[in-house]
């Protein structure tokens, strides 16, 4: 069969865009981007629906621009658009502003794991600078004891085994400022793990911010700016503890799919291939 014959068969059997008639309500959707080609920054936006334990593909949008997202949101039938309660995303204003303008009733939820990545990187940056200083201050045998602490330091304190906990304790003993940063990092993680309302969560984070300022540490400065700009959207997490975990896991599957296909650069074909992975066995399996 020729390429055109195969393509014609695929186009007749595989959807090229979402069929809105399959949905009665949307409720929680996610938005995130992936790069079609590594290093080229040619991003496409993946829009998904979270329903129970399943993921439904709603759109693959060319370009990571606000205008593209606005056009997509306007294409959703009015009754379905009105059913959207939460939009889980990262801190990209193109997504958040489009949502606020086009589906004002929906709450934007900044994914807590994107937030965690930001404040944990602040502490890790201080770890690197502290180790550089300690390398100059300690003799070779003493410094050798601090090697191999990178991964234990990055993990949650509760997840460490006794040996890892001892290694981290030694590092923090040698670097008092790093101990402060580590404790603050764990304190903020505990806030997100605790059962908070939006209001109590906001108060707890505001108190944490004051603690950072009183500590005298500068490593969290950029993150404090992030909190100041996005605190309302970040604390929407406490409303019903929605995250972009479903979207992130789905994106990992798409990356595997791209490798299986040796790359896909056509947005329509990418939608079809993802749709086939999600719906193919149900519709065409024997």
C-alpha positions as CSV (number, residue, x, y, z in Angstrom):
1,X,0.0,0.0,0.0
2,X,1.2,3.5,-0.7
3,X,1.8,6.1,2.0
4,X,-1.3,8.0,0.9
5,X,-3.5,4.9,1.1
6,X,-2.3,4.2,4.6
7,X,-2.8,7.9,5.6
8,X,-6.3,7.8,4.2
9,X,-7.1,4.7,6.2
10,X,-5.7,6.2,9.4
11,X,-7.7,9.5,8.9
12,X,-10.9,7.6,8.3
13,X,-10.5,5.5,11.5
14,X,-8.6,7.7,13.9
15,X,-9.9,11.1,15.2
16,X,-7.9,14.2,14.2
17,X,-9.5,16.3,16.9
18,X,-11.5,15.9,20.0
19,X,-15.2,14.9,19.7
20,X,-16.9,17.1,22.4
21,X,-20.0,15.0,22.1
22,X,-18.3,12.3,24.1
23,X,-18.3,14.4,27.2
24,X,-21.0,15.5,29.6
25,X,-18.7,17.5,31.9
26,X,-15.0,18.4,32.1
27,X,-14.5,19.5,35.7
28,X,-10.6,19.1,36.0
29,X,-8.3,19.7,33.0
30,X,-4.6,20.0,32.8
31,X,-2.3,22.0,30.5
32,X,1.4,21.4,30.0
33,X,3.9,21.6,27.1
34,X,6.3,19.1,25.5
35,X,9.0,19.8,22.9
36,X,8.5,18.0,19.5
37,X,12.3,18.0,19.0
38,X,14.8,18.1,21.8
39,X,16.8,21.4,21.9
40,X,14.6,23.2,19.4
41,X,12.1,24.7,21.8
42,X,9.2,23.9,19.3
43,X,6.7,23.3,22.1
44,X,3.2,22.1,21.7
45,X,0.5,22.3,24.4
46,X,-1.1,19.1,25.6
47,X,-4.5,19.6,27.1
48,X,-6.0,16.6,29.0
49,X,-9.0,15.8,31.1
50,X,-8.8,13.9,34.4
51,X,-11.8,11.6,34.9
52,X,-11.6,9.0,37.7
53,X,-8.5,6.9,36.9
54,X,-8.5,7.7,33.2
55,X,-7.0,10.4,31.1
56,X,-8.7,11.8,28.0
57,X,-6.9,13.8,25.4
58,X,-8.6,17.1,24.6
59,X,-6.1,18.9,22.4
60,X,-2.6,19.2,21.0
61,X,-2.0,22.9,20.4
62,X,0.7,24.3,18.1
63,X,2.9,26.9,19.8
64,X,3.0,27.7,23.5
65,X,1.1,31.0,23.2
66,X,-1.8,32.6,25.0
67,X,-3.6,33.2,21.8
68,X,-3.5,29.5,20.9
69,X,-4.9,28.5,24.3
70,X,-7.6,31.2,24.0
71,X,-8.7,29.9,20.6
72,X,-8.9,26.3,22.0
73,X,-10.9,27.3,25.0
74,X,-13.4,29.2,22.8
75,X,-13.8,26.0,20.7
76,X,-15.2,24.1,23.7
77,X,-19.0,24.1,23.7
78,X,-20.5,26.6,26.1
79,X,-22.1,24.0,28.4
80,X,-18.9,22.1,28.7
81,X,-16.8,25.2,29.2
82,X,-19.2,26.1,32.1
83,X,-18.5,22.7,33.7
84,X,-14.8,23.3,34.2
85,X,-13.9,23.7,37.9
86,X,-10.1,23.4,38.0
87,X,-7.3,23.9,35.6
88,X,-4.0,22.4,36.8
89,X,-0.9,23.9,35.2
90,X,2.5,25.4,35.9
91,X,3.4,29.1,36.4
92,X,3.2,30.1,32.7
93,X,1.1,33.2,32.3
94,X,0.1,32.3,28.8
95,X,-2.0,29.4,30.2
96,X,-3.2,31.1,33.4
97,X,-4.3,34.4,31.8
98,X,-6.1,32.5,29.0
99,X,-8.0,30.5,31.6
100,X,-8.9,33.6,33.7
101,X,-10.2,35.4,30.7
102,X,-12.1,32.6,29.0
103,X,-13.4,30.4,31.9
104,X,-13.6,32.8,34.8
105,X,-15.4,30.3,37.0
106,X,-12.5,27.9,36.9
107,X,-9.8,28.0,39.6
108,X,-6.2,27.9,38.3
109,X,-4.3,25.4,40.4
110,X,-0.5,25.8,40.3
111,X,0.9,22.3,40.6
112,X,2.5,21.8,44.0
113,X,5.3,19.7,42.5
114,X,6.3,22.6,40.3
115,X,6.3,24.7,43.4
116,X,8.3,22.1,45.3
117,X,10.9,21.9,42.5
118,X,11.4,25.7,42.8
119,X,12.1,25.9,46.6
120,X,14.1,22.7,46.7
121,X,16.4,24.0,44.0
122,X,17.0,27.1,46.2
123,X,18.2,24.9,49.1
124,X,20.2,22.7,46.7
125,X,22.0,25.7,45.2
126,X,23.1,26.7,48.8
127,X,24.3,23.1,49.3
128,X,26.6,23.4,46.3
129,X,28.1,26.7,47.4
130,X,28.5,25.4,51.0
131,X,30.4,22.3,49.8
132,X,32.7,24.6,47.7
133,X,33.5,26.5,50.9
134,X,33.9,23.4,53.0
135,X,36.3,22.0,50.5
136,X,38.6,24.9,51.2
137,X,38.2,24.8,54.9
138,X,38.4,21.0,55.7
139,X,41.3,18.7,55.1
140,X,40.9,15.9,52.5
141,X,39.9,13.2,55.0
142,X,37.2,15.4,56.6
143,X,35.8,16.5,53.2
144,X,35.7,12.9,52.0
145,X,33.0,12.2,54.6
146,X,30.7,14.8,53.0
147,X,30.9,13.2,49.5
148,X,27.9,11.3,48.4
149,X,25.4,13.5,50.3
150,X,23.8,15.1,47.2
151,X,20.9,12.5,46.8
152,X,20.3,12.1,50.5
153,X,20.1,15.9,50.9
154,X,17.6,16.2,48.0
155,X,15.3,13.5,49.3
156,X,12.6,14.1,51.9
157,X,14.0,13.7,55.4
158,X,11.4,11.1,56.3
159,X,12.5,8.9,53.3
160,X,16.1,8.5,54.4
161,X,17.6,5.4,55.8
162,X,19.8,5.6,59.0
163,X,23.1,5.8,57.0
164,X,21.7,8.6,54.7
165,X,20.3,10.4,57.7
166,X,23.7,10.4,59.4
167,X,25.5,11.7,56.3
168,X,23.0,14.6,56.0
169,X,23.3,15.4,59.7
170,X,27.1,15.6,59.3
171,X,26.8,18.0,56.3
172,X,24.3,20.2,58.2
173,X,26.6,20.2,61.2
174,X,29.4,21.6,59.1
175,X,27.2,24.3,57.4
176,X,24.8,26.1,59.8
177,X,23.2,28.2,57.1
178,X,22.5,25.0,55.1
179,X,20.8,23.6,58.1
180,X,18.5,26.6,58.3
181,X,17.6,26.2,54.6
182,X,17.1,22.4,55.0
183,X,14.8,22.9,57.9
184,X,12.8,25.6,56.1
185,X,12.5,23.3,53.0
186,X,11.1,20.5,55.1
187,X,8.8,22.8,56.9
188,X,7.2,24.1,53.7
189,X,6.9,20.5,52.4
190,X,5.1,19.7,55.7
191,X,2.6,22.5,55.1
192,X,1.7,21.1,51.7
193,X,1.3,17.6,53.2
194,X,-0.9,18.8,56.1
195,X,-4.7,19.1,56.0
196,X,-5.3,22.8,55.3
197,X,-8.1,24.9,54.0
198,X,-7.1,27.5,51.4
199,X,-7.2,30.2,54.1
200,X,-5.2,28.2,56.7
201,X,-2.7,27.1,54.0
202,X,-2.2,30.7,53.0
203,X,-1.6,31.7,56.6
204,X,0.9,28.9,57.1
205,X,2.8,29.9,54.0
206,X,2.8,33.5,54.9
207,X,4.2,32.6,58.3
208,X,6.9,30.5,56.5
209,X,7.8,33.5,54.4
210,X,8.3,35.5,57.6
211,X,10.5,32.7,59.0
212,X,12.7,32.9,55.8
213,X,13.1,36.6,56.2
214,X,14.1,36.3,59.8
215,X,16.6,33.6,59.0
216,X,18.8,36.0,57.0
217,X,19.1,33.5,54.2
218,X,19.2,34.9,50.6
219,X,18.9,31.6,48.8
220,X,15.1,31.7,48.8
221,X,14.8,35.2,47.5
222,X,13.7,34.3,44.0
223,X,11.2,31.8,45.3
224,X,9.7,34.4,47.7
225,X,9.1,36.5,44.6
226,X,7.3,33.5,43.0
227,X,5.2,33.1,46.1
228,X,4.3,36.8,46.1
229,X,3.2,36.6,42.5
230,X,1.3,33.3,42.6
231,X,0.2,32.7,46.2
232,X,-3.5,32.7,45.4
233,X,-3.1,30.1,42.6
234,X,-0.7,28.0,44.6
235,X,-3.0,27.9,47.6
236,X,-5.9,26.8,45.4
237,X,-4.2,23.4,45.8
238,X,-5.7,23.2,49.3
239,X,-9.3,23.4,47.9
240,X,-9.3,19.8,46.9
241,X,-5.6,18.9,46.6
242,X,-5.6,18.8,42.8
243,X,-2.1,18.5,41.1
244,X,-0.8,18.1,37.6
245,X,0.5,14.7,38.4
246,X,-1.9,13.1,35.9
247,X,-0.7,15.5,33.2
248,X,3.0,15.0,34.0
249,X,2.6,11.2,33.9
250,X,0.8,11.5,30.6
251,X,3.6,13.6,29.2
252,X,6.1,10.9,30.1
253,X,4.1,8.4,28.0
254,X,4.1,10.9,25.1
255,X,7.9,11.1,25.3
256,X,8.1,7.3,25.0
257,X,5.6,7.4,22.1
258,X,7.8,9.9,20.3
259,X,10.8,7.6,20.7
260,X,8.8,4.6,19.4
261,X,7.8,6.6,16.3
262,X,11.3,8.1,15.9
263,X,9.8,11.5,16.3
264,X,6.6,13.2,15.3
265,X,6.6,16.8,14.2
266,X,3.1,17.0,12.7
267,X,0.6,18.2,15.4
268,X,-2.4,16.5,13.8
269,X,-0.5,13.2,13.5
270,X,0.7,13.5,17.2
271,X,-3.0,13.9,18.3
272,X,-4.0,10.9,16.3
273,X,-1.1,8.8,17.7
274,X,-1.9,9.7,21.3
275,X,-5.6,9.1,20.7
276,X,-4.8,5.7,19.2
277,X,-2.7,4.8,22.3
278,X,-5.6,5.8,24.6
279,X,-8.6,4.5,22.6
280,X,-7.2,2.0,20.1
281,X,-7.5,-1.2,22.0
282,X,-11.0,-0.3,23.2
283,X,-12.1,0.4,19.6
284,X,-10.0,-1.8,17.4
285,X,-8.8,-4.6,19.7
286,X,-9.8,-8.2,19.1
